[in-house]
């Protein structure tokens, strides 16, 4: 099963981008962009996320197998057309007992017109208890 998290951003007439996080993923916490972050078209956005340890609170619940990040247009809370792929294979390296932070940067295209946009985070995870994919 795939889990999704969407970070909503808005590109306004002044070419500013506003971000909002709707939900989190199973084994990954999105650190940035954060709610109400503001960017300009053509500006680099730091995408930062934290991987949960493989053993957390004395339990192994599984792990993230992959993470993809995509840039979409949106209407309200509904994503519309995919405009760009930020990455199909973000690093998902996790540590046995420590949180691991991964970072990457991506530039919002300078040609992005005013409107509503979203970063879409797709997590593919393995459940260690019943060995199924999520």
C-alpha positions as CSV (number, residue, x, y, z in Angstrom):
1,X,0.0,0.0,0.0
2,X,1.2,3.5,-0.8
3,X,0.8,6.3,1.7
4,X,0.6,9.9,0.7
5,X,1.2,13.3,2.2
6,X,0.6,16.5,0.4
7,X,2.2,19.9,1.1
8,X,0.0,22.6,-0.4
9,X,1.6,25.8,-1.7
10,X,0.1,28.8,-3.4
11,X,1.8,30.9,-6.0
12,X,0.2,34.4,-5.9
13,X,0.4,37.4,-8.2
14,X,3.6,38.5,-6.5
15,X,5.1,35.2,-7.4
16,X,5.2,34.0,-3.8
17,X,4.6,30.4,-2.8
18,X,2.8,29.5,0.4
19,X,3.1,25.9,1.9
20,X,0.8,23.9,4.1
21,X,1.1,20.3,5.3
22,X,-2.1,18.2,5.2
23,X,-0.8,14.9,6.7
24,X,2.2,12.8,7.5
25,X,3.5,9.5,6.3
26,X,3.8,6.2,8.2
27,X,7.6,6.1,8.7
28,X,8.6,9.5,7.5
29,X,7.9,12.9,9.0
30,X,8.1,15.9,6.7
31,X,10.1,18.7,8.3
32,X,10.1,21.2,5.5
33,X,8.5,22.9,3.8
34,X,6.3,23.7,6.8
35,X,2.9,25.3,7.2
36,X,2.8,28.9,6.0
37,X,6.3,28.8,4.4
38,X,6.6,31.4,1.6
39,X,8.7,31.1,-1.5
40,X,9.1,32.9,-4.8
41,X,9.0,31.3,-8.3
42,X,12.5,30.4,-9.2
43,X,13.5,30.0,-5.6
44,X,15.1,26.8,-4.2
45,X,12.9,24.9,-1.8
46,X,14.6,22.7,0.8
47,X,12.8,19.4,1.2
48,X,13.7,17.8,4.5
49,X,12.3,14.7,6.1
50,X,13.1,12.5,9.1
51,X,13.1,8.7,8.9
52,X,11.8,6.8,12.0
53,X,14.2,4.3,13.5
54,X,13.8,0.7,12.4
55,X,13.1,-0.2,16.0
56,X,11.0,2.4,17.7
57,X,9.6,2.1,21.3
58,X,11.0,-1.5,21.4
59,X,8.9,-2.4,18.3
60,X,9.7,-2.9,14.6
61,X,6.7,-1.9,12.6
62,X,8.3,-2.1,9.2
63,X,10.2,0.5,7.1
64,X,9.9,2.8,4.2
65,X,11.0,1.2,0.9
66,X,10.8,4.3,-1.3
67,X,9.8,7.9,-1.3
68,X,8.7,10.0,-4.4
69,X,8.1,13.7,-4.4
70,X,6.0,15.4,-7.2
71,X,4.9,19.0,-7.9
72,X,1.2,19.4,-8.8
73,X,-1.3,22.1,-9.6
74,X,-4.2,22.0,-7.2
75,X,-7.7,23.3,-6.6
76,X,-8.5,23.6,-2.9
77,X,-7.3,20.4,-1.2
78,X,-7.5,18.4,-4.5
79,X,-4.3,17.9,-6.5
80,X,-4.8,18.3,-10.2
81,X,-2.1,17.9,-13.0
82,X,1.4,16.7,-12.1
83,X,3.7,19.5,-13.4
84,X,7.1,18.0,-12.3
85,X,8.8,15.2,-10.6
86,X,11.1,16.4,-7.8
87,X,12.4,12.9,-7.3
88,X,11.2,9.4,-7.9
89,X,13.7,7.9,-5.5
90,X,14.5,10.1,-2.5
91,X,16.9,8.4,0.1
92,X,15.0,6.4,2.7
93,X,18.0,5.1,4.7
94,X,16.9,4.4,8.3
95,X,19.0,3.5,11.3
96,X,18.3,0.7,13.8
97,X,17.8,3.0,16.8
98,X,18.2,6.6,15.7
99,X,16.2,9.1,13.6
100,X,17.9,10.0,10.3
101,X,17.3,13.3,8.5
102,X,17.5,13.5,4.7
103,X,17.6,16.8,2.8
104,X,17.4,17.8,-0.9
105,X,16.7,21.1,-2.7
106,X,14.4,21.7,-5.7
107,X,13.9,24.9,-7.6
108,X,10.3,26.1,-8.3
109,X,10.3,26.7,-12.1
110,X,10.6,30.4,-12.9
111,X,7.8,29.9,-15.4
112,X,5.3,28.8,-12.8
113,X,2.3,31.1,-13.0
114,X,0.3,32.4,-10.1
115,X,-2.1,29.8,-8.7
116,X,-2.4,26.9,-6.3
117,X,0.2,24.1,-6.2
118,X,1.2,21.1,-4.0
119,X,4.1,18.9,-3.2
120,X,2.9,15.3,-3.1
121,X,5.0,12.8,-1.0
122,X,4.4,9.1,-1.9
123,X,5.8,6.5,0.6
124,X,6.0,2.8,-0.2
125,X,6.4,0.9,3.1
126,X,6.9,-2.6,4.2
127,X,5.0,-3.9,7.3
128,X,7.3,-6.2,9.2
129,X,4.4,-8.0,11.0
130,X,2.6,-9.4,8.0
131,X,5.2,-8.7,5.2
132,X,2.9,-6.7,3.0
133,X,3.6,-3.5,1.1
134,X,1.9,-0.3,1.9
